[in-house]
Amino acid sequence: MRRRGRFATFAMAVLLTLVGLVGVAQPAAAVPADKAAVLYSWTQTDVTSYNAFFAARANQGAWAAYAFDWSTDYCSSSPDNPFGFPFDRSCVRHDFGYRNYKAMGTFSANKSRIDSAFYADLKRVCARYTWAVKASCDSLAWTYYNAVRVFGSGATTQAQLDALQAQNPYLTQARVGLAA
C-alpha cells in the first residue's frame, strides 16, 4: 500500500512538472466571424471606406485577430506615381482587396467591386488637379483601371486584349502592370 502511495505521488509530481514546463495547450484563436463584413466595408468605392481602410492599416495590430494580408507590391510592374500622380495608395488598397478575397475564396464574386473602388480612388487623386493636368491624370487612371479590370484575374484571353485595345488605342505597345 505504501508503495502505491509513493508511486501516485511520484506520478503526480512528474505530471505537474510536465504541465509546468510545457504549459497547457490553448486552442488556436478563431478569426472573428465578421471578417468578411470588415473586408467588404474596406473595399467600397466611397471615401469613407478608403479612410477607414487606411486608418486600420496604420493600426494593423488592432486587427491582428482577423489575419488580414496587408502585404503590397504597390502598382506591381506599373509605375506607382506615373508622371508624378500619386497612385501608390490606391494600389495598396487594391492589393489588399485582391489578396484577402483570394485568401477567403471569394475573389471572383468581389473582383468587379474591388476594381471599381480602385478606379474611384484613382479619380480622387486626379480630382486634386485642374484642367489639362487633371485630364492627363484621368486618362492614366482610366488606363490603370482597365488594366486591372482586364488583366487583374491573372487569366487573360485574346478577346479581352482586343477589347481593351479597342477602348484605348493608345495602349498598342504599352506595358500594362497587374495590381496584386
Secondary structure, 3 states (H helix, E strand, C coil): CHHHHHHHHHHHHHHHHHHHHHCCCCCCCCCCCCHHHHHHHCCCCCHHHHHHHHHHHHCHHHHHHHCCCCCCCCCCCCCCCHHHCCCHHHHHHHHHHHHHHHHHCCHHHHHHHHHHHHHHHHHHHHCCCCHHHHHHHHHHHHHHHHHHHHHCCCCCCHHHHHHHHHHCHHHCCCCCCCCC
